[in-house]
């Protein structure tokens, strides 16, 4: 089964809804797969939840990803369609959800090998975001075959990352009141991990 199937389904649902057609954790206490980040002091999110417009602004453009990438238009939604998509992706009720967004991109001329997808869920509190983030991480970890936990610095308040053992990484993060999911199937590890760091930076700027 292709590693990107789950996020592709998310993209279809978000675009359809849009068009009307359809932390703080010490290293000693961190479970396997969690990268404790020094920026978990609340600075990851400046003030208030991200609105649907801010969620759209927090998704990377093709230019921000790099000249070699081409991808779908950004999709951002709110209301019940966003909550339903969040519940499906995280396995939680997504109480307090404000907005959701999605973006896909692939390397030009190499679409089968270098792909990246971004999903954002904005909540009205850090507690709600943390609950959804943990649910999403648990769901991501329960794949068949189960992915291997991996560690790298993202700059998020909470991070859990998983690798399929070759070129694919799925990263679930919380940045203040925003949950971010980045799925990158990219050969070069530094580029793959950099996609998650880029997403965190854009969320902070949007807030």
C-alpha positions in Angstrom: 0.0 0.0 0.0 1.3 3.4 -0.9 2.6 5.4 2.1 0.6 8.5 1.1 -2.8 7.0 1.0 -4.2 8.5 4.2 -3.2 12.1 3.5 -4.4 11.9 -0.1 -7.9 11.0 1.2 -7.7 14.0 3.5 -6.8 16.3 0.6 -9.8 15.2 -1.5 -12.2 15.7 1.4 -10.8 19.2 2.2 -10.9 20.4 -1.4 -14.4 19.0 -1.9 -15.6 20.8 1.2 -13.9 24.1 0.2 -15.5 24.1 -3.2 -18.9 22.9 -2.0 -18.6 19.6 -3.9 -18.0 17.3 -1.3 5.5 21.0 24.1 6.4 21.2 26.9 8.0 17.8 27.7 11.2 16.9 29.5 13.5 14.5 27.7 13.3 12.1 30.6 9.5 11.9 30.4 9.3 11.8 26.6 7.9 8.6 25.1 9.7 7.0 22.2 9.2 9.0 19.0 8.7 12.3 20.8 11.4 15.0 20.2 11.4 17.4 23.2 11.7 20.9 21.9 13.1 23.9 23.8 10.5 26.2 22.3 7.6 24.7 24.3 7.2 27.8 26.4 4.1 29.1 24.6 6.0 31.2 22.1 5.0 28.7 19.3 1.7 30.5 19.1 1.4 34.2 19.7 -2.3 34.9 20.4 -5.6 33.2 19.9 -6.5 30.3 17.5 -5.7 30.5 13.8 -8.7 31.5 11.7 -9.4 29.8 8.4 -7.6 32.6 6.6 -4.6 32.2 8.9 -4.6 28.5 8.4 -4.5 29.1 4.6 -1.6 31.5 5.1 0.2 28.9 7.3 0.3 26.3 4.5 3.4 26.4 2.3 3.3 27.7 -1.2 5.2 26.0 -4.0 7.7 28.9 -3.9 8.3 28.3 -0.2 8.8 24.6 -0.8 11.4 25.2 -3.6 11.5 25.8 -7.3 11.4 22.0 -8.0 8.0 21.5 -6.4 4.6 21.8 -8.0 1.4 21.1 -6.2 -2.3 21.6 -5.7 -3.9 24.9 -4.6 -4.1 25.4 -0.8 -7.4 24.3 0.8 -8.7 25.7 4.0 -12.2 25.1 5.6 -14.0 25.6 8.8 -17.3 24.6 10.4 -18.7 21.0 10.5 -16.9 19.7 7.4 -13.6 20.7 9.0 -14.5 19.0 12.3 -15.6 15.8 10.6 -12.3 15.6 8.7 -10.4 16.3 11.9 -12.3 13.5 13.7 -11.5 11.1 10.9 -7.8 11.9 10.8 -7.2 12.1 14.6 -9.7 9.5 15.9 -10.9 12.2 18.5 -14.0 14.3 18.7 -12.0 17.4 17.7 -13.9 19.6 20.2 -12.9 23.2 19.8 -11.8 22.9 16.2 -11.6 26.3 14.5 -10.3 25.5 11.0 -8.5 22.9 8.8 -6.2 23.1 5.9 -4.3 20.9 3.4 -1.6 21.2 0.8 0.1 18.6 -1.5 3.2 19.0 -3.7 5.6 16.8 -5.7 8.9 17.3 -7.3 8.6 18.3 -10.9 9.3 15.3 -13.1 9.7 12.9 -10.2 6.2 12.8 -8.7 6.3 9.1 -7.7 9.4 9.6 -5.5 9.5 13.1 -3.9 6.1 14.0 -2.5 5.0 16.0 0.5 1.6 16.7 2.1 0.6 19.1 4.8 -2.5 19.0 7.0 -3.4 21.6 9.7 -6.0 21.7 12.4 -6.5 24.9 14.4 -8.1 24.7 17.9 -9.4 27.1 20.4 -7.1 25.9 23.2 -3.7 24.2 23.6 -5.5 21.4 25.6 -7.8 20.6 22.7 -4.9 20.7 20.2 -2.8 18.4 22.4 -5.6 15.8 22.7 -6.1 15.7 19.0 -2.3 15.6 18.4 -1.9 12.6 20.6 -4.9 10.9 18.9 -3.4 11.5 15.5 0.0 10.3 16.6 -1.5 7.1 18.0 -3.4 6.5 14.8 -0.3 7.1 12.7 1.7 4.7 14.8 -0.9 1.9 14.3 -0.3 1.4 10.6 0.3 -2.0 9.1 3.2 -2.5 9.0 3.8 -0.2 12.0 6.2 2.6 11.2 9.3 3.1 13.2 9.5 6.0 15.7 12.2 8.6 14.7 13.6 11.8 16.1 14.5 15.1 14.7 14.2 18.8 15.7 11.1 20.6 14.3 10.7 23.6 16.6 7.2 22.5 17.6 5.9 22.3 21.2 5.3 18.6 20.8 6.5 16.2 18.1 6.0 12.6 17.3 7.6 11.3 14.0 7.5 7.9 12.3 9.5 6.5 9.4 8.6 3.7 7.0 12.3 2.7 6.9 13.2 4.1 3.5 12.3 7.6 2.2 9.0 8.3 4.0 8.4 10.2 7.2 5.1 11.0 8.9 5.3 13.8 11.5 2.6 14.9 13.9 3.2 18.2 15.7 1.6 20.7 18.0 2.5 24.3 17.7 0.5 26.2 20.3 -3.2 25.6 19.4 -2.4 24.1 16.0 -1.9 20.4 15.1 0.2 19.9 12.0 0.7 16.6 10.1 3.5 16.4 7.5 3.9 13.4 5.3 7.1 13.5 3.3 8.3 10.8 0.9 11.6 12.4 -0.1 14.9 10.6 -0.7 17.2 13.1 1.0 16.6 13.0 4.8 17.7 16.6 5.4 15.1 17.9 2.9 12.4 15.5 4.3 12.9 16.7 7.9 13.2 20.3 6.7 9.6 20.2 5.5 8.3 19.8 9.1 10.5 22.6 10.3 9.2 24.8 7.5 5.6 24.1 8.5 6.3 25.0 12.1 7.9 28.3 11.0 4.9 29.2 8.8 2.4 28.4 11.7 4.3 30.7 14.0 4.4 33.5 11.4 0.7 33.1 10.6 -0.2 33.5 14.3 
